[in-house]
Amino acid sequence: MFAEQVDHLDKLLDELEDLARSDLPSSRFFAAVVDRLRLTMAAESVVLLLPAASGDWLPIASSGVPSAVAQAELARRATASAALTAEFLMGSEAGEHWIATPLRAKNFAKGCLLAGTGEAIPKNAIAGFVELLAAFSEVIAIRQQSELESFLDETWDHAQAVCHQINLAKSQDEASALLAGGLARTLGAARVTVMTAGWLGRPQVLALSGVPQANSRAAAVQALQNVGAEVVKSGKPVLRQQAGLLDAQGQPLPEIAADGTFNNLIGVRLSSSDNQTQNSVRAGSTLLAIEYQTYPEMVRSATKLSHLLPTVGVAWEQHSRWLRLPRILQLWMLGPMQALRGALSLLKWAALLAIVVLALIVLRTPYPLVIEAEGAYEPVTSRAIYAADDGFIEELLVDDGNCVKAGEPLVQMRSPALELRIEQTHGAARAVDEEASGIRIAINQLSGDAPDILSNQSRLAGKIAELEVRKESLQQQLQLLEQQRTRLLLKAPIDGWVVAKDLRRNLAGRPVRRGDSLFTIVDQSGLWHVRVQVADRDVGYLLRHFSGAESHALTPTSNSTSTHPSAPNTNSRSNIEFCLASDPDERFTAEVTWIADQVENRHGEGCSVEVRATVGTDFPPNAHAGAGVHAFFECGQQPLWFVWCRPLVEAAQRRMWFSSQDEE
């Protein structure tokens, strides 16, 4: 395809080699090379890709309409380790054919020439294309070598000075300002902006060269933040260029865009890594926006980025990690830590292994499993006094806190309904007596000459017998009613003390119904016990632990009373500790004597099981009946990790063991 130009190829390459060693600006030299290459190959486009930083490429010069699809495919394939050392790469994507060769033999990381062809390259012509691209690559390599020598002569000392200044900074803001100013002077840039990639929002501007403090509301600063956001989103450098100085009408083009930024701009990330596969920008990464007044200055500076930015990136990352350390740790590391640094590098893995082993041993160490519950401190023997019938309190014979004996009168009740029934029964009995007396008088007045005297006497005698039976029934009713009247005098069932609150104010003259609780008689001189409500999820641990302990079954009655149990034994396995809610610092012991065999849900507070423990000689002094207590049930030994993580383990068990078939 280009055989007729072979005679002129040597002359063309010689001319380009002379230009590479001349003082011609790099922008014009690279543009001339790609133009000559496109014409020689009769290609649709040619792009020169030079390394910027962290293995990323910048399209420094192009001729024709470059293909973004071809560049993306080349970048994807070049990330493979085998492709980085290939002599050339070629492909066909979306109907576009391309071929690329590295600027340095078998080293795509140093840059490459990408040529887009309208048609597929014949197999017999591939070698010719590769040789042609390699020849032009050698010319560009000569130019790069010349620029590298110039960089080492003129710029390297400035780069070392920038690194030294960064290492002397005492804060992150000072280091950012030194980095921005130093890069602007070293690269000959119009402005350099240092940013950091945010975790959620847009990048944050740390420093702006030539500006003491950047105003985040300024349009130029927001535009630079947008450039950083584009670098974060794409993971690739951002290149904005204005190759010409005049527009189509011959008018000068502005150097600064409408948003306040320069039209020639490079946005890259600052990293010490030169691995092309690590092209993702993470939160906290440092970004650079480098602006230039002219396109030639940007091209000349772009050839230095791959040499300058990794060196500066190392100094920046090391000093940033140093500044994040606490001040006291910095002072310590500047002194004795320097001598211990070598020893720590040898001992760190041994120390880590020892910590892991120690943690496993500690987590498996048996530890007491303690179940906590709340309840009340009450006497074992107590009786509640209830109203015997509907009526009202006629007389209170005791007061709050009185000591009473068994059988001693407590309350005199009066029941108007009962009195009315008694009066009605007495009236009915009197009516029966009067009717019987009248019948007897009638029998005595019967005439002996009457023909039906016998039948009348029999009838009246039967009537009298019926009245006698009715009278006997009414007398039995009167006896029962009198017994009910007698029970209206409430007496003490046991010896003890009256426990009530404002007894006379709440009960004197008060109407009551049968079964209403009036007050309680408690025997405070006897045994006391602790009644607690243990959550249903914890009862299993109690039952397993106390199953082998001796206990005394107590049968609770309907009025929450209990008889005197035997004195608590000394079986330590059935002992628990408790403390009063009013004095949590002092603990006392009690023995579990009864565990309910049913679950209750009192007041909708959750399922619980009642447990009672009798208090022995170690009892709280001056504790009142019904005092709130916190009970502690020690339910054997469990691994320490289980004691700490028991709620999580039980939640996982409920989730896995009690899940329905639909959930599964």
C-alpha positions as CSV (number, residue, x, y, z in Angstrom):
1,M,0.0,0.0,0.0
2,F,2.9,2.3,0.6
3,A,5.6,0.6,-1.5
4,E,5.8,3.6,-3.8
5,Q,6.9,5.7,-0.8
6,V,9.7,3.4,0.4
7,D,12.3,5.4,-1.5
8,H,11.4,8.6,0.3
9,L,11.0,6.9,3.7
10,D,14.7,7.0,4.7
11,K,14.8,10.7,3.8
12,L,11.7,11.4,5.8
13,L,13.0,9.6,8.9
14,D,16.3,11.4,8.7
15,E,14.4,14.7,8.6
16,L,12.3,13.7,11.6
17,E,15.4,12.6,13.5
18,D,17.0,16.0,12.9
19,L,13.8,17.7,14.2
20,A,13.9,15.4,17.3
21,R,17.3,16.8,18.1
22,S,16.4,20.4,17.3
23,D,14.9,23.1,19.5
24,L,11.5,22.6,17.8
25,P,8.7,22.6,20.5
26,S,7.5,19.2,21.4
27,S,3.9,20.0,20.5
28,R,4.9,20.8,16.9
29,F,7.3,17.9,16.7
30,F,4.8,15.3,17.8
31,A,2.1,16.8,15.5
32,A,4.5,16.6,12.6
33,V,5.4,13.0,13.4
34,V,1.8,11.7,13.5
35,D,0.8,13.7,10.4
36,R,3.7,12.2,8.4
37,L,2.9,8.7,9.7
38,R,-0.8,9.0,8.8
39,L,0.1,10.1,5.3
40,T,2.7,7.4,4.9
41,M,0.4,4.7,6.0
42,A,-2.7,6.2,4.4
43,A,-4.4,5.6,7.7
44,E,-7.6,7.2,8.9
45,S,-6.0,8.4,12.2
46,V,-2.8,8.2,14.2
47,V,-2.5,8.9,18.0
48,L,0.6,9.3,20.1
49,L,-0.1,8.0,23.7
50,L,2.5,9.0,26.3
51,P,2.6,7.8,30.0
52,A,1.4,10.3,32.5
53,A,1.4,8.7,36.0
54,S,0.4,5.4,37.6
55,G,0.5,3.6,34.2
56,D,-2.1,5.9,32.6
57,W,-1.8,7.3,29.1
58,L,-2.4,10.8,27.6
59,P,-3.3,11.3,23.9
60,I,-0.6,14.0,23.4
61,A,-0.9,14.3,19.6
62,S,-3.3,13.0,17.0
63,S,-3.9,13.3,13.3
64,G,-7.2,12.6,11.7
65,V,-10.2,11.6,13.8
66,P,-9.0,9.3,16.6
67,S,-11.2,6.4,17.6
68,A,-12.2,6.3,21.2
69,V,-13.3,2.6,20.8
70,A,-9.8,1.7,19.6
71,Q,-8.1,3.5,22.5
72,A,-10.4,1.8,25.1
73,E,-9.8,-1.6,23.6
74,L,-6.0,-1.0,23.5
75,A,-6.0,0.1,27.2
76,R,-8.0,-2.9,28.2
77,R,-5.7,-5.4,26.4
78,A,-2.5,-3.6,27.5
79,T,-3.4,-4.1,31.2
80,A,-2.6,-7.8,30.7
81,S,1.0,-8.6,31.7
82,A,1.6,-10.6,28.4
83,A,0.3,-7.7,26.3
84,L,2.6,-5.2,28.0
85,T,5.7,-7.0,26.5
86,A,4.2,-7.7,23.1
87,E,5.9,-6.4,19.9
88,F,2.5,-5.0,18.6
89,L,-1.2,-5.2,19.3
90,M,-4.0,-5.1,16.7
91,G,-7.7,-5.6,16.7
92,S,-11.1,-4.8,15.2
93,E,-13.9,-3.3,17.3
94,A,-17.3,-2.0,16.0
95,G,-16.0,-2.1,12.4
96,E,-12.9,-0.1,13.3
97,H,-9.5,-1.7,12.6
98,W,-6.4,-0.6,14.4
99,I,-2.7,-1.5,15.1
100,A,-0.4,-0.3,17.9
101,T,3.3,-0.6,18.6
102,P,5.2,0.5,21.8
103,L,7.7,3.4,21.7
104,R,10.2,1.2,23.4
105,A,10.6,-2.4,22.2
106,K,8.2,-4.7,24.0
107,N,7.3,-2.1,26.6
108,F,3.9,-0.6,26.1
109,A,4.1,1.1,29.6
110,K,6.4,3.8,28.1
111,G,3.9,4.8,25.5
112,C,2.7,3.7,22.0
113,L,1.6,4.7,18.5
114,L,-2.0,3.8,17.7
115,A,-3.0,3.8,14.0
116,G,-6.6,3.4,12.9
117,T,-7.1,1.9,9.4
118,G,-10.3,1.9,7.4
119,E,-9.9,-1.7,6.3
120,A,-8.5,-4.8,7.8
121,I,-4.7,-5.1,7.4
122,P,-3.8,-8.1,5.2
123,K,-1.6,-10.7,6.8
124,N,1.2,-10.2,4.4
125,A,1.3,-6.5,5.1
126,I,1.3,-6.7,8.9
127,A,5.1,-7.0,9.2
128,G,5.5,-3.9,7.0
129,F,3.1,-1.9,9.1
130,V,4.9,-2.9,12.3
131,E,8.3,-2.0,10.9
132,L,7.0,1.4,9.8
133,L,5.4,2.1,13.2
134,A,8.6,0.9,14.9
135,A,10.7,3.3,12.8
136,F,8.6,6.3,13.7
137,S,8.7,5.1,17.4
138,E,12.5,5.2,17.3
139,V,12.3,8.8,16.2
140,I,9.9,9.7,19.1
141,A,12.2,7.7,21.5
142,I,15.1,9.9,20.3
143,R,13.1,13.0,21.3
144,Q,12.1,11.4,24.6
145,Q,15.8,10.7,25.4
146,S,16.7,14.3,24.6
147,E,13.8,15.6,26.9
148,L,14.9,13.1,29.6
149,E,18.4,14.6,29.5
150,S,17.0,18.1,29.7
151,F,14.8,17.0,32.6
152,L,17.7,15.6,34.5
153,D,19.8,18.7,33.9
154,E,17.2,21.3,34.5
155,T,14.2,19.8,36.5
156,W,15.5,17.0,38.6
157,D,17.1,19.3,41.2
158,H,13.8,21.2,41.4
159,A,11.9,17.9,41.9
160,Q,14.2,16.9,44.8
161,A,13.7,20.3,46.4
162,V,9.9,19.8,46.2
163,C,10.2,16.4,47.9
164,H,12.5,17.9,50.6
165,Q,10.1,20.8,51.3
166,I,7.1,18.3,51.6
167,N,9.0,16.3,54.1
168,L,9.6,19.4,56.2
169,A,5.9,20.4,56.4
170,K,4.4,20.3,59.8
171,S,0.7,19.9,58.7
172,Q,-1.3,18.5,55.8
173,D,-2.3,22.0,54.6
174,E,1.3,23.2,54.6
175,A,2.4,20.1,52.7
176,S,-0.5,20.6,50.1
177,A,0.5,24.3,49.5
178,L,4.2,23.3,49.0
179,L,3.2,20.5,46.6
180,A,1.0,22.8,44.5
181,G,3.6,25.6,44.4
182,G,6.5,23.3,43.8
183,L,4.9,21.4,40.9
184,A,3.8,24.7,39.3
185,R,7.4,26.0,39.3
186,T,8.9,22.6,38.2
187,L,6.5,22.0,35.3
188,G,6.2,25.6,34.2
189,A,2.4,25.4,34.7
190,A,0.1,28.4,35.0
191,R,-1.7,26.8,38.0
192,V,-1.6,23.5,39.9
193,T,-4.5,22.3,42.1
194,V,-4.2,19.6,44.8
195,M,-7.4,17.7,45.6
196,T,-8.4,14.7,47.6
197,A,-11.1,12.2,46.5
198,G,-14.0,12.3,48.9
199,W,-15.8,9.3,50.3
200,L,-19.3,10.4,49.2
201,G,-19.2,13.9,47.7
202,R,-17.1,15.7,45.2
203,P,-13.3,16.0,45.6
204,Q,-12.1,18.6,48.1
205,V,-9.5,21.2,47.1
206,L,-6.5,21.1,49.5
207,A,-4.3,23.8,47.9
208,L,-4.2,26.1,44.8
209,S,-0.8,27.4,43.6
210,G,-0.5,31.2,44.0
211,V,-3.6,31.4,46.3
212,P,-3.2,31.4,50.1
213,Q,-6.7,29.9,50.6
214,A,-9.0,28.5,47.9
215,N,-12.7,29.7,48.1
216,S,-14.9,26.7,47.5
217,R,-17.7,29.0,46.2
218,A,-15.6,30.4,43.4
219,A,-16.5,29.2,39.9
220,A,-13.0,28.2,39.0
221,V,-12.6,26.1,42.1
222,Q,-15.9,24.3,41.4
223,A,-14.8,23.7,37.8
224,L,-11.5,22.2,39.1
225,Q,-13.6,20.0,41.5
226,N,-15.6,18.8,38.5
227,V,-12.3,17.8,36.7
228,G,-11.3,15.8,39.8
229,A,-14.7,14.2,39.9
230,E,-14.3,13.1,36.2
231,V,-10.9,11.5,37.1
232,V,-12.5,9.7,40.0
233,K,-15.5,8.5,37.9
234,S,-13.4,7.3,34.9
235,G,-10.3,6.2,36.7
236,K,-8.3,7.8,33.8
237,P,-6.5,11.1,33.3
238,V,-8.4,14.0,31.9
239,L,-6.9,16.0,29.0
240,R,-8.2,19.3,27.8
241,Q,-6.3,20.9,25.0
242,Q,-6.4,23.8,22.6
243,A,-3.9,23.0,19.9
244,G,-4.4,26.1,17.8
245,L,-4.1,29.8,18.8
246,L,-6.6,31.1,16.2
247,D,-10.2,30.1,15.5
248,A,-11.7,29.5,12.0
249,Q,-12.1,33.2,11.4
250,G,-8.5,34.0,12.4
251,Q,-9.4,35.5,15.8
252,P,-7.2,34.7,18.8
253,L,-8.7,32.0,21.0
254,P,-9.0,32.7,24.8
255,E,-6.6,31.0,27.2
256,I,-9.2,30.8,30.0
257,A,-12.5,29.1,29.6
258,A,-15.8,30.6,30.8
259,D,-15.7,28.6,34.0
260,G,-12.3,30.3,35.0
261,T,-10.0,27.4,34.2
262,F,-7.3,27.3,31.5
263,N,-8.2,25.6,28.2
264,N,-5.1,23.5,28.3
265,L,-5.4,21.2,31.4
266,I,-4.3,17.8,32.6
267,G,-6.1,16.0,35.4
268,V,-4.3,13.0,36.9
269,R,-4.0,11.2,40.2
270,L,-0.8,11.5,42.2
271,S,0.5,8.0,43.0
272,S,3.8,6.3,43.7
273,S,2.7,3.2,41.8
274,D,3.5,2.7,38.2
275,N,1.3,-0.3,37.7
276,Q,-1.1,0.1,34.8
277,T,-3.6,-2.4,36.3
278,Q,-4.1,-0.2,39.4
279,N,-6.2,2.4,37.6
280,S,-9.1,2.7,40.1
281,V,-9.3,5.9,42.1
282,R,-10.1,5.2,45.7
283,A,-11.5,7.5,48.3
284,G,-8.7,9.5,49.9
285,S,-6.5,9.5,46.8
286,T,-4.7,12.7,45.9
287,L,-5.7,14.3,42.5
288,L,-3.8,17.0,40.5
289,A,-5.3,19.5,38.1
290,I,-2.3,21.0,36.1
291,E,-3.2,24.0,33.9
292,Y,-1.1,25.7,31.2
293,Q,-1.3,28.9,29.3
294,T,-0.5,27.4,25.9
295,Y,-0.7,24.0,24.3
296,P,3.1,23.7,23.6
297,E,3.8,24.2,27.3
298,M,1.4,21.4,28.2
299,V,3.0,19.0,25.7
300,R,6.5,19.8,26.9
301,S,5.4,19.3,30.5
302,A,3.5,16.1,29.7
303,T,6.7,14.3,28.7
304,K,8.0,14.9,32.2
305,L,5.1,13.6,34.2
306,S,6.0,10.0,34.0
307,H,9.4,10.8,35.5
308,L,8.4,13.5,38.0
309,L,5.0,12.4,39.5
310,P,6.1,8.9,40.9
311,T,9.0,10.5,42.7
312,V,6.9,13.3,44.2
313,G,4.1,10.8,44.9
314,V,6.4,8.7,47.1
315,A,7.4,11.7,49.2
316,W,3.8,12.9,49.4
317,E,2.3,9.5,50.5
318,Q,5.0,8.8,53.1
319,H,4.7,12.3,54.6
320,S,0.9,12.0,54.6
321,R,1.0,8.8,56.6
322,W,3.5,10.4,59.0
323,L,1.3,13.4,59.6
324,R,-1.7,11.1,60.4
325,L,0.2,9.7,63.3
326,P,-0.5,11.2,66.8
327,R,2.0,13.8,67.8
328,I,3.3,11.8,70.8
329,L,3.9,8.8,68.6
330,Q,5.8,10.9,66.1
331,L,8.1,12.1,68.9
332,W,8.6,8.5,70.1
333,M,9.4,7.2,66.7
334,L,12.0,9.9,66.2
335,G,13.8,8.7,69.3
336,P,14.0,5.1,70.7
337,M,11.8,3.7,68.0
338,Q,14.5,4.1,65.4
339,A,16.6,1.6,67.3
340,L,13.7,-0.8,67.9
341,R,12.5,-0.7,64.3
342,G,14.7,-3.5,63.1
343,A,13.8,-5.7,66.0
344,L,10.1,-5.0,65.6
345,S,10.1,-6.1,62.0
346,L,11.4,-9.5,63.2
347,L,9.0,-9.8,66.1
348,K,5.8,-8.5,64.6
349,W,4.6,-11.9,63.2
350,A,5.5,-13.7,66.4
351,A,3.7,-11.1,68.5
352,L,0.6,-11.3,66.2
353,L,0.6,-15.1,66.5
354,A,0.9,-14.9,70.3
355,I,-2.0,-12.4,70.5
356,V,-4.2,-14.7,68.3
357,V,-3.4,-17.8,70.4
358,L,-3.9,-15.8,73.7
359,A,-7.2,-14.5,72.4
360,L,-8.4,-18.0,71.6
361,I,-7.3,-19.3,75.0
362,V,-9.1,-16.5,76.8
363,L,-12.3,-16.9,74.8
364,R,-12.4,-20.6,75.5
365,T,-11.7,-20.1,79.3
366,P,-14.7,-21.2,81.4
367,Y,-16.6,-18.3,82.9
368,P,-19.6,-18.2,85.2
369,L,-22.9,-17.7,83.4
370,V,-25.1,-15.4,85.5
371,I,-28.8,-14.9,84.8
372,E,-30.2,-11.6,86.2
373,A,-33.9,-11.1,87.1
374,E,-36.0,-8.7,89.1
375,G,-38.6,-9.4,91.8
376,A,-39.7,-8.6,95.3
377,Y,-38.6,-9.4,98.9
378,E,-41.5,-10.7,100.9
379,P,-42.3,-12.8,104.1
380,V,-43.0,-16.5,103.4
381,T,-46.1,-16.5,105.7
382,S,-48.8,-14.0,104.8
383,R,-52.6,-13.8,104.5
384,A,-54.7,-11.4,102.6
385,I,-58.0,-10.2,104.2
386,Y,-61.0,-10.1,101.9
387,A,-64.5,-8.7,102.2
388,A,-66.9,-11.5,103.4
389,D,-70.0,-10.0,101.7
390,D,-71.4,-7.0,99.8
391,G,-71.8,-4.1,102.2
392,F,-69.6,-1.4,103.8
393,I,-67.0,-1.1,106.5
394,E,-68.8,-0.3,109.7
395,E,-65.9,-0.2,112.1
396,L,-62.1,-0.7,111.8
397,L,-60.7,-2.4,114.9
398,V,-57.0,-2.2,113.9
399,D,-54.7,0.4,112.3
400,D,-51.6,0.3,109.9
401,G,-48.7,-1.7,111.4
402,N,-50.6,-3.1,114.4
403,C,-49.5,-6.4,115.7
404,V,-52.4,-8.9,115.9
405,K,-52.9,-12.4,117.2
406,A,-54.7,-15.2,115.5
407,G,-58.5,-14.8,116.0
408,E,-58.3,-11.2,117.0
409,P,-61.1,-9.0,115.5
410,L,-60.0,-6.8,112.6
411,V,-62.9,-5.3,110.8
412,Q,-66.7,-5.1,111.5
413,M,-68.7,-5.1,108.3
414,R,-72.3,-4.3,107.8
415,S,-74.4,-5.7,105.0
416,P,-77.8,-4.0,104.5
417,A,-78.9,-6.7,102.1
418,L,-78.2,-9.4,104.7
419,E,-80.1,-7.5,107.4
420,L,-83.0,-7.1,105.0
421,R,-83.0,-10.8,104.3
422,I,-82.9,-11.6,108.1
423,E,-85.8,-9.2,108.8
424,Q,-87.8,-10.8,105.9
425,T,-87.1,-14.3,107.3
426,H,-88.2,-13.2,110.8
427,G,-91.4,-11.7,109.3
428,A,-92.2,-14.9,107.4
429,A,-91.6,-17.0,110.6
430,R,-94.1,-14.7,112.5
431,A,-96.6,-15.0,109.8
432,V,-96.4,-18.8,109.9
433,D,-96.9,-18.8,113.7
434,E,-99.9,-16.5,113.4
435,E,-101.4,-18.7,110.6
436,A,-100.8,-21.8,112.7
437,S,-102.5,-20.2,115.8
438,G,-105.5,-19.2,113.7
439,I,-105.9,-22.8,112.4
440,R,-105.7,-24.2,115.9
441,I,-108.4,-21.8,117.0
442,A,-110.6,-22.9,114.1
443,I,-110.2,-26.5,115.0
444,N,-111.3,-25.8,118.5
445,Q,-114.4,-24.0,117.2
446,L,-115.6,-26.8,115.0
447,S,-119.1,-28.2,116.0
448,G,-119.2,-31.8,117.0
449,D,-122.7,-32.3,115.4
450,A,-121.4,-31.3,111.9
451,P,-121.5,-34.2,109.5
452,D,-118.0,-33.3,107.9
453,I,-116.2,-32.6,111.2
454,L,-113.7,-35.4,110.6
455,S,-112.7,-34.3,107.2
456,N,-112.3,-30.6,108.3
457,Q,-110.2,-31.7,111.3
458,S,-107.9,-33.8,109.0
459,R,-107.6,-30.9,106.5
460,L,-106.7,-28.3,109.2
461,A,-104.3,-30.7,110.9
462,G,-102.5,-31.2,107.6
463,K,-102.3,-27.5,107.1
464,I,-100.7,-27.1,110.6
465,A,-98.1,-29.8,109.7
466,E,-97.2,-28.0,106.5
467,L,-96.8,-24.7,108.5
468,E,-94.6,-26.5,111.0
469,V,-92.3,-27.7,108.2
470,R,-92.2,-24.3,106.7
471,K,-91.4,-22.8,110.1
472,E,-88.5,-25.3,110.6
473,S,-87.1,-24.3,107.1
474,L,-87.3,-20.6,108.0
475,Q,-85.5,-21.2,111.3
476,Q,-82.7,-23.0,109.4
477,Q,-82.5,-20.0,107.0
478,L,-82.2,-17.7,110.1
479,Q,-79.3,-19.8,111.4
480,L,-77.5,-19.6,108.1
481,L,-78.1,-15.8,107.9
482,E,-76.9,-15.4,111.5
483,Q,-73.7,-17.3,110.6
484,Q,-73.2,-14.9,107.7
485,R,-73.7,-12.0,110.0
486,T,-71.2,-13.5,112.4
487,R,-68.6,-13.7,109.5
488,L,-69.0,-10.0,108.9
489,L,-66.7,-9.6,111.9
490,L,-63.3,-10.3,110.1
491,K,-60.7,-11.9,112.4
492,A,-56.9,-12.4,112.0
493,P,-56.1,-15.8,110.5
494,I,-52.5,-15.8,111.7
495,D,-50.2,-13.9,114.1
496,G,-48.5,-11.0,112.4
497,W,-48.6,-7.3,111.4
498,V,-51.2,-5.4,109.5
499,V,-49.8,-4.2,106.2
500,A,-51.8,-1.5,104.5
501,K,-51.6,2.0,103.2
502,D,-53.7,4.8,104.8
503,L,-56.1,2.1,106.2
504,R,-58.7,4.4,107.8
505,R,-58.8,6.9,105.0
506,N,-59.2,4.1,102.3
507,L,-61.6,1.7,104.2
508,A,-63.5,3.6,106.9
509,G,-67.2,3.7,105.7
510,R,-66.2,2.5,102.3
511,P,-68.6,0.2,100.4
512,V,-67.1,-3.1,99.3
513,R,-68.0,-6.1,97.3
514,R,-67.6,-9.7,98.3
515,G,-64.0,-10.8,97.6
516,D,-62.4,-7.3,97.6
517,S,-58.9,-7.3,99.2
518,L,-58.8,-5.0,102.2
519,F,-55.3,-5.5,103.6
520,T,-52.7,-8.2,104.4
521,I,-51.4,-9.8,107.6
522,V,-47.8,-10.8,107.3
523,D,-45.6,-12.7,109.7
524,Q,-42.4,-10.7,109.7
525,S,-40.8,-12.8,112.4
526,G,-40.7,-15.9,110.3
527,L,-38.8,-16.8,107.1
528,W,-38.6,-14.4,104.1
529,H,-38.2,-15.3,100.5
530,V,-37.4,-13.6,97.2
531,R,-40.0,-13.9,94.4
532,V,-38.6,-13.1,91.0
533,Q,-39.8,-13.3,87.4
534,V,-37.2,-15.0,85.1
535,A,-37.5,-14.5,81.4
536,D,-38.7,-17.6,79.6
537,R,-35.6,-17.6,77.4
538,D,-33.3,-17.9,80.5
539,V,-35.3,-20.6,82.3
540,G,-33.6,-23.5,80.5
541,Y,-30.2,-22.6,82.0
542,L,-31.8,-22.5,85.5
543,L,-33.5,-25.9,85.1
544,R,-30.3,-27.6,83.8
545,H,-28.3,-26.1,86.7
546,F,-30.8,-26.6,89.5
547,S,-32.1,-30.0,88.4
548,G,-29.6,-31.8,90.7
549,A,-30.0,-29.4,93.6
550,E,-32.3,-30.3,96.6
551,S,-35.4,-28.1,96.7
552,H,-38.6,-27.9,98.7
553,A,-41.8,-27.6,96.6
554,L,-44.1,-24.8,97.7
555,T,-47.7,-24.8,96.5
556,P,-49.0,-21.3,96.0
557,T,-52.6,-20.6,96.8
558,S,-55.0,-18.4,94.9
559,N,-54.4,-15.4,97.2
560,S,-50.6,-15.5,96.8
561,T,-50.0,-17.0,100.3
562,S,-47.8,-19.8,101.4
563,T,-47.1,-22.0,104.4
564,H,-43.9,-22.1,106.4
565,P,-41.4,-24.2,104.5
566,S,-38.5,-26.1,106.0
567,A,-35.4,-24.1,106.8
568,P,-33.1,-23.7,103.7
569,N,-30.3,-26.2,103.5
570,T,-26.7,-25.4,102.7
571,N,-26.5,-26.9,99.2
572,S,-24.4,-24.3,97.5
573,R,-25.6,-25.4,94.0
574,S,-29.1,-24.1,94.8
575,N,-27.9,-20.8,96.3
576,I,-28.3,-17.5,94.6
577,E,-27.4,-13.9,95.3
578,F,-29.6,-10.9,95.5
579,C,-29.5,-7.3,96.4
580,L,-32.1,-4.7,97.2
581,A,-32.9,-2.1,94.6
582,S,-32.3,0.6,97.2
583,D,-28.9,-0.8,98.2
584,P,-27.3,-2.5,95.2
585,D,-23.8,-2.5,96.7
586,E,-24.6,-5.2,99.4
587,R,-25.5,-8.7,98.3
588,F,-27.2,-11.5,100.3
589,T,-27.7,-15.2,99.7
590,A,-30.9,-17.3,99.3
591,E,-31.8,-20.8,98.3
592,V,-34.0,-21.7,95.4
593,T,-37.0,-23.7,96.7
594,W,-39.6,-23.5,94.0
595,I,-39.7,-23.0,90.2
596,A,-43.1,-22.6,88.6
597,D,-44.1,-25.2,86.0
598,Q,-46.0,-22.7,83.8
599,V,-45.2,-19.6,81.9
600,E,-47.0,-16.3,82.6
601,N,-47.3,-13.0,80.7
602,R,-48.1,-10.5,83.4
603,H,-49.3,-7.1,82.2
604,G,-48.0,-7.8,78.7
605,E,-44.4,-7.4,79.7
606,G,-43.2,-10.7,78.1
607,C,-43.3,-14.4,79.0
608,S,-41.7,-15.2,82.4
609,V,-41.5,-18.0,85.0
610,E,-41.8,-17.3,88.7
611,V,-38.9,-18.5,90.9
612,R,-38.8,-18.4,94.7
613,A,-35.8,-18.5,96.9
614,T,-35.9,-18.6,100.7
615,V,-33.6,-16.3,102.7
616,G,-31.6,-17.9,105.6
617,T,-29.7,-16.2,108.3
618,D,-28.0,-13.8,105.9
619,F,-30.9,-11.4,105.3
620,P,-31.2,-7.6,104.7
621,P,-31.7,-5.7,107.9
622,N,-34.7,-3.4,108.1
623,A,-36.1,-4.3,104.7
624,H,-39.8,-3.8,104.2
625,A,-42.2,-6.2,102.7
626,G,-42.4,-5.9,98.9
627,A,-39.0,-4.3,98.5
628,G,-37.6,-4.5,94.9
629,V,-34.7,-6.9,94.5
630,H,-32.2,-7.9,91.7
631,A,-31.5,-11.6,91.8
632,F,-28.4,-13.3,90.2
633,F,-28.5,-17.0,89.3
634,E,-25.1,-18.5,88.7
635,C,-25.9,-21.3,86.2
636,G,-22.6,-23.1,85.9
637,Q,-19.6,-22.5,83.7
638,Q,-19.6,-21.6,80.0
639,P,-16.9,-20.5,77.5
640,L,-16.1,-16.8,77.8
641,W,-17.0,-16.1,74.2
642,F,-20.5,-17.7,74.7
643,V,-21.1,-15.6,77.9
644,W,-20.2,-12.4,75.9
645,C,-22.1,-13.3,72.7
646,R,-25.1,-15.2,74.2
647,P,-27.7,-12.7,72.8
648,L,-26.3,-13.1,69.3
649,V,-26.1,-16.9,69.6
650,E,-29.7,-17.2,70.8
651,A,-30.9,-14.8,68.1
652,A,-29.1,-17.0,65.5
653,Q,-30.7,-20.1,67.0
654,R,-34.2,-18.6,66.9
655,R,-33.6,-17.6,63.3
656,M,-32.4,-21.0,62.2
657,W,-34.4,-23.4,64.4
658,F,-37.7,-21.7,64.7
659,S,-38.1,-20.4,61.2
660,S,-41.2,-21.5,59.3
661,Q,-41.2,-23.6,56.1
662,D,-42.4,-20.6,54.2
663,E,-39.3,-18.6,55.3
664,E,-37.0,-21.5,54.3
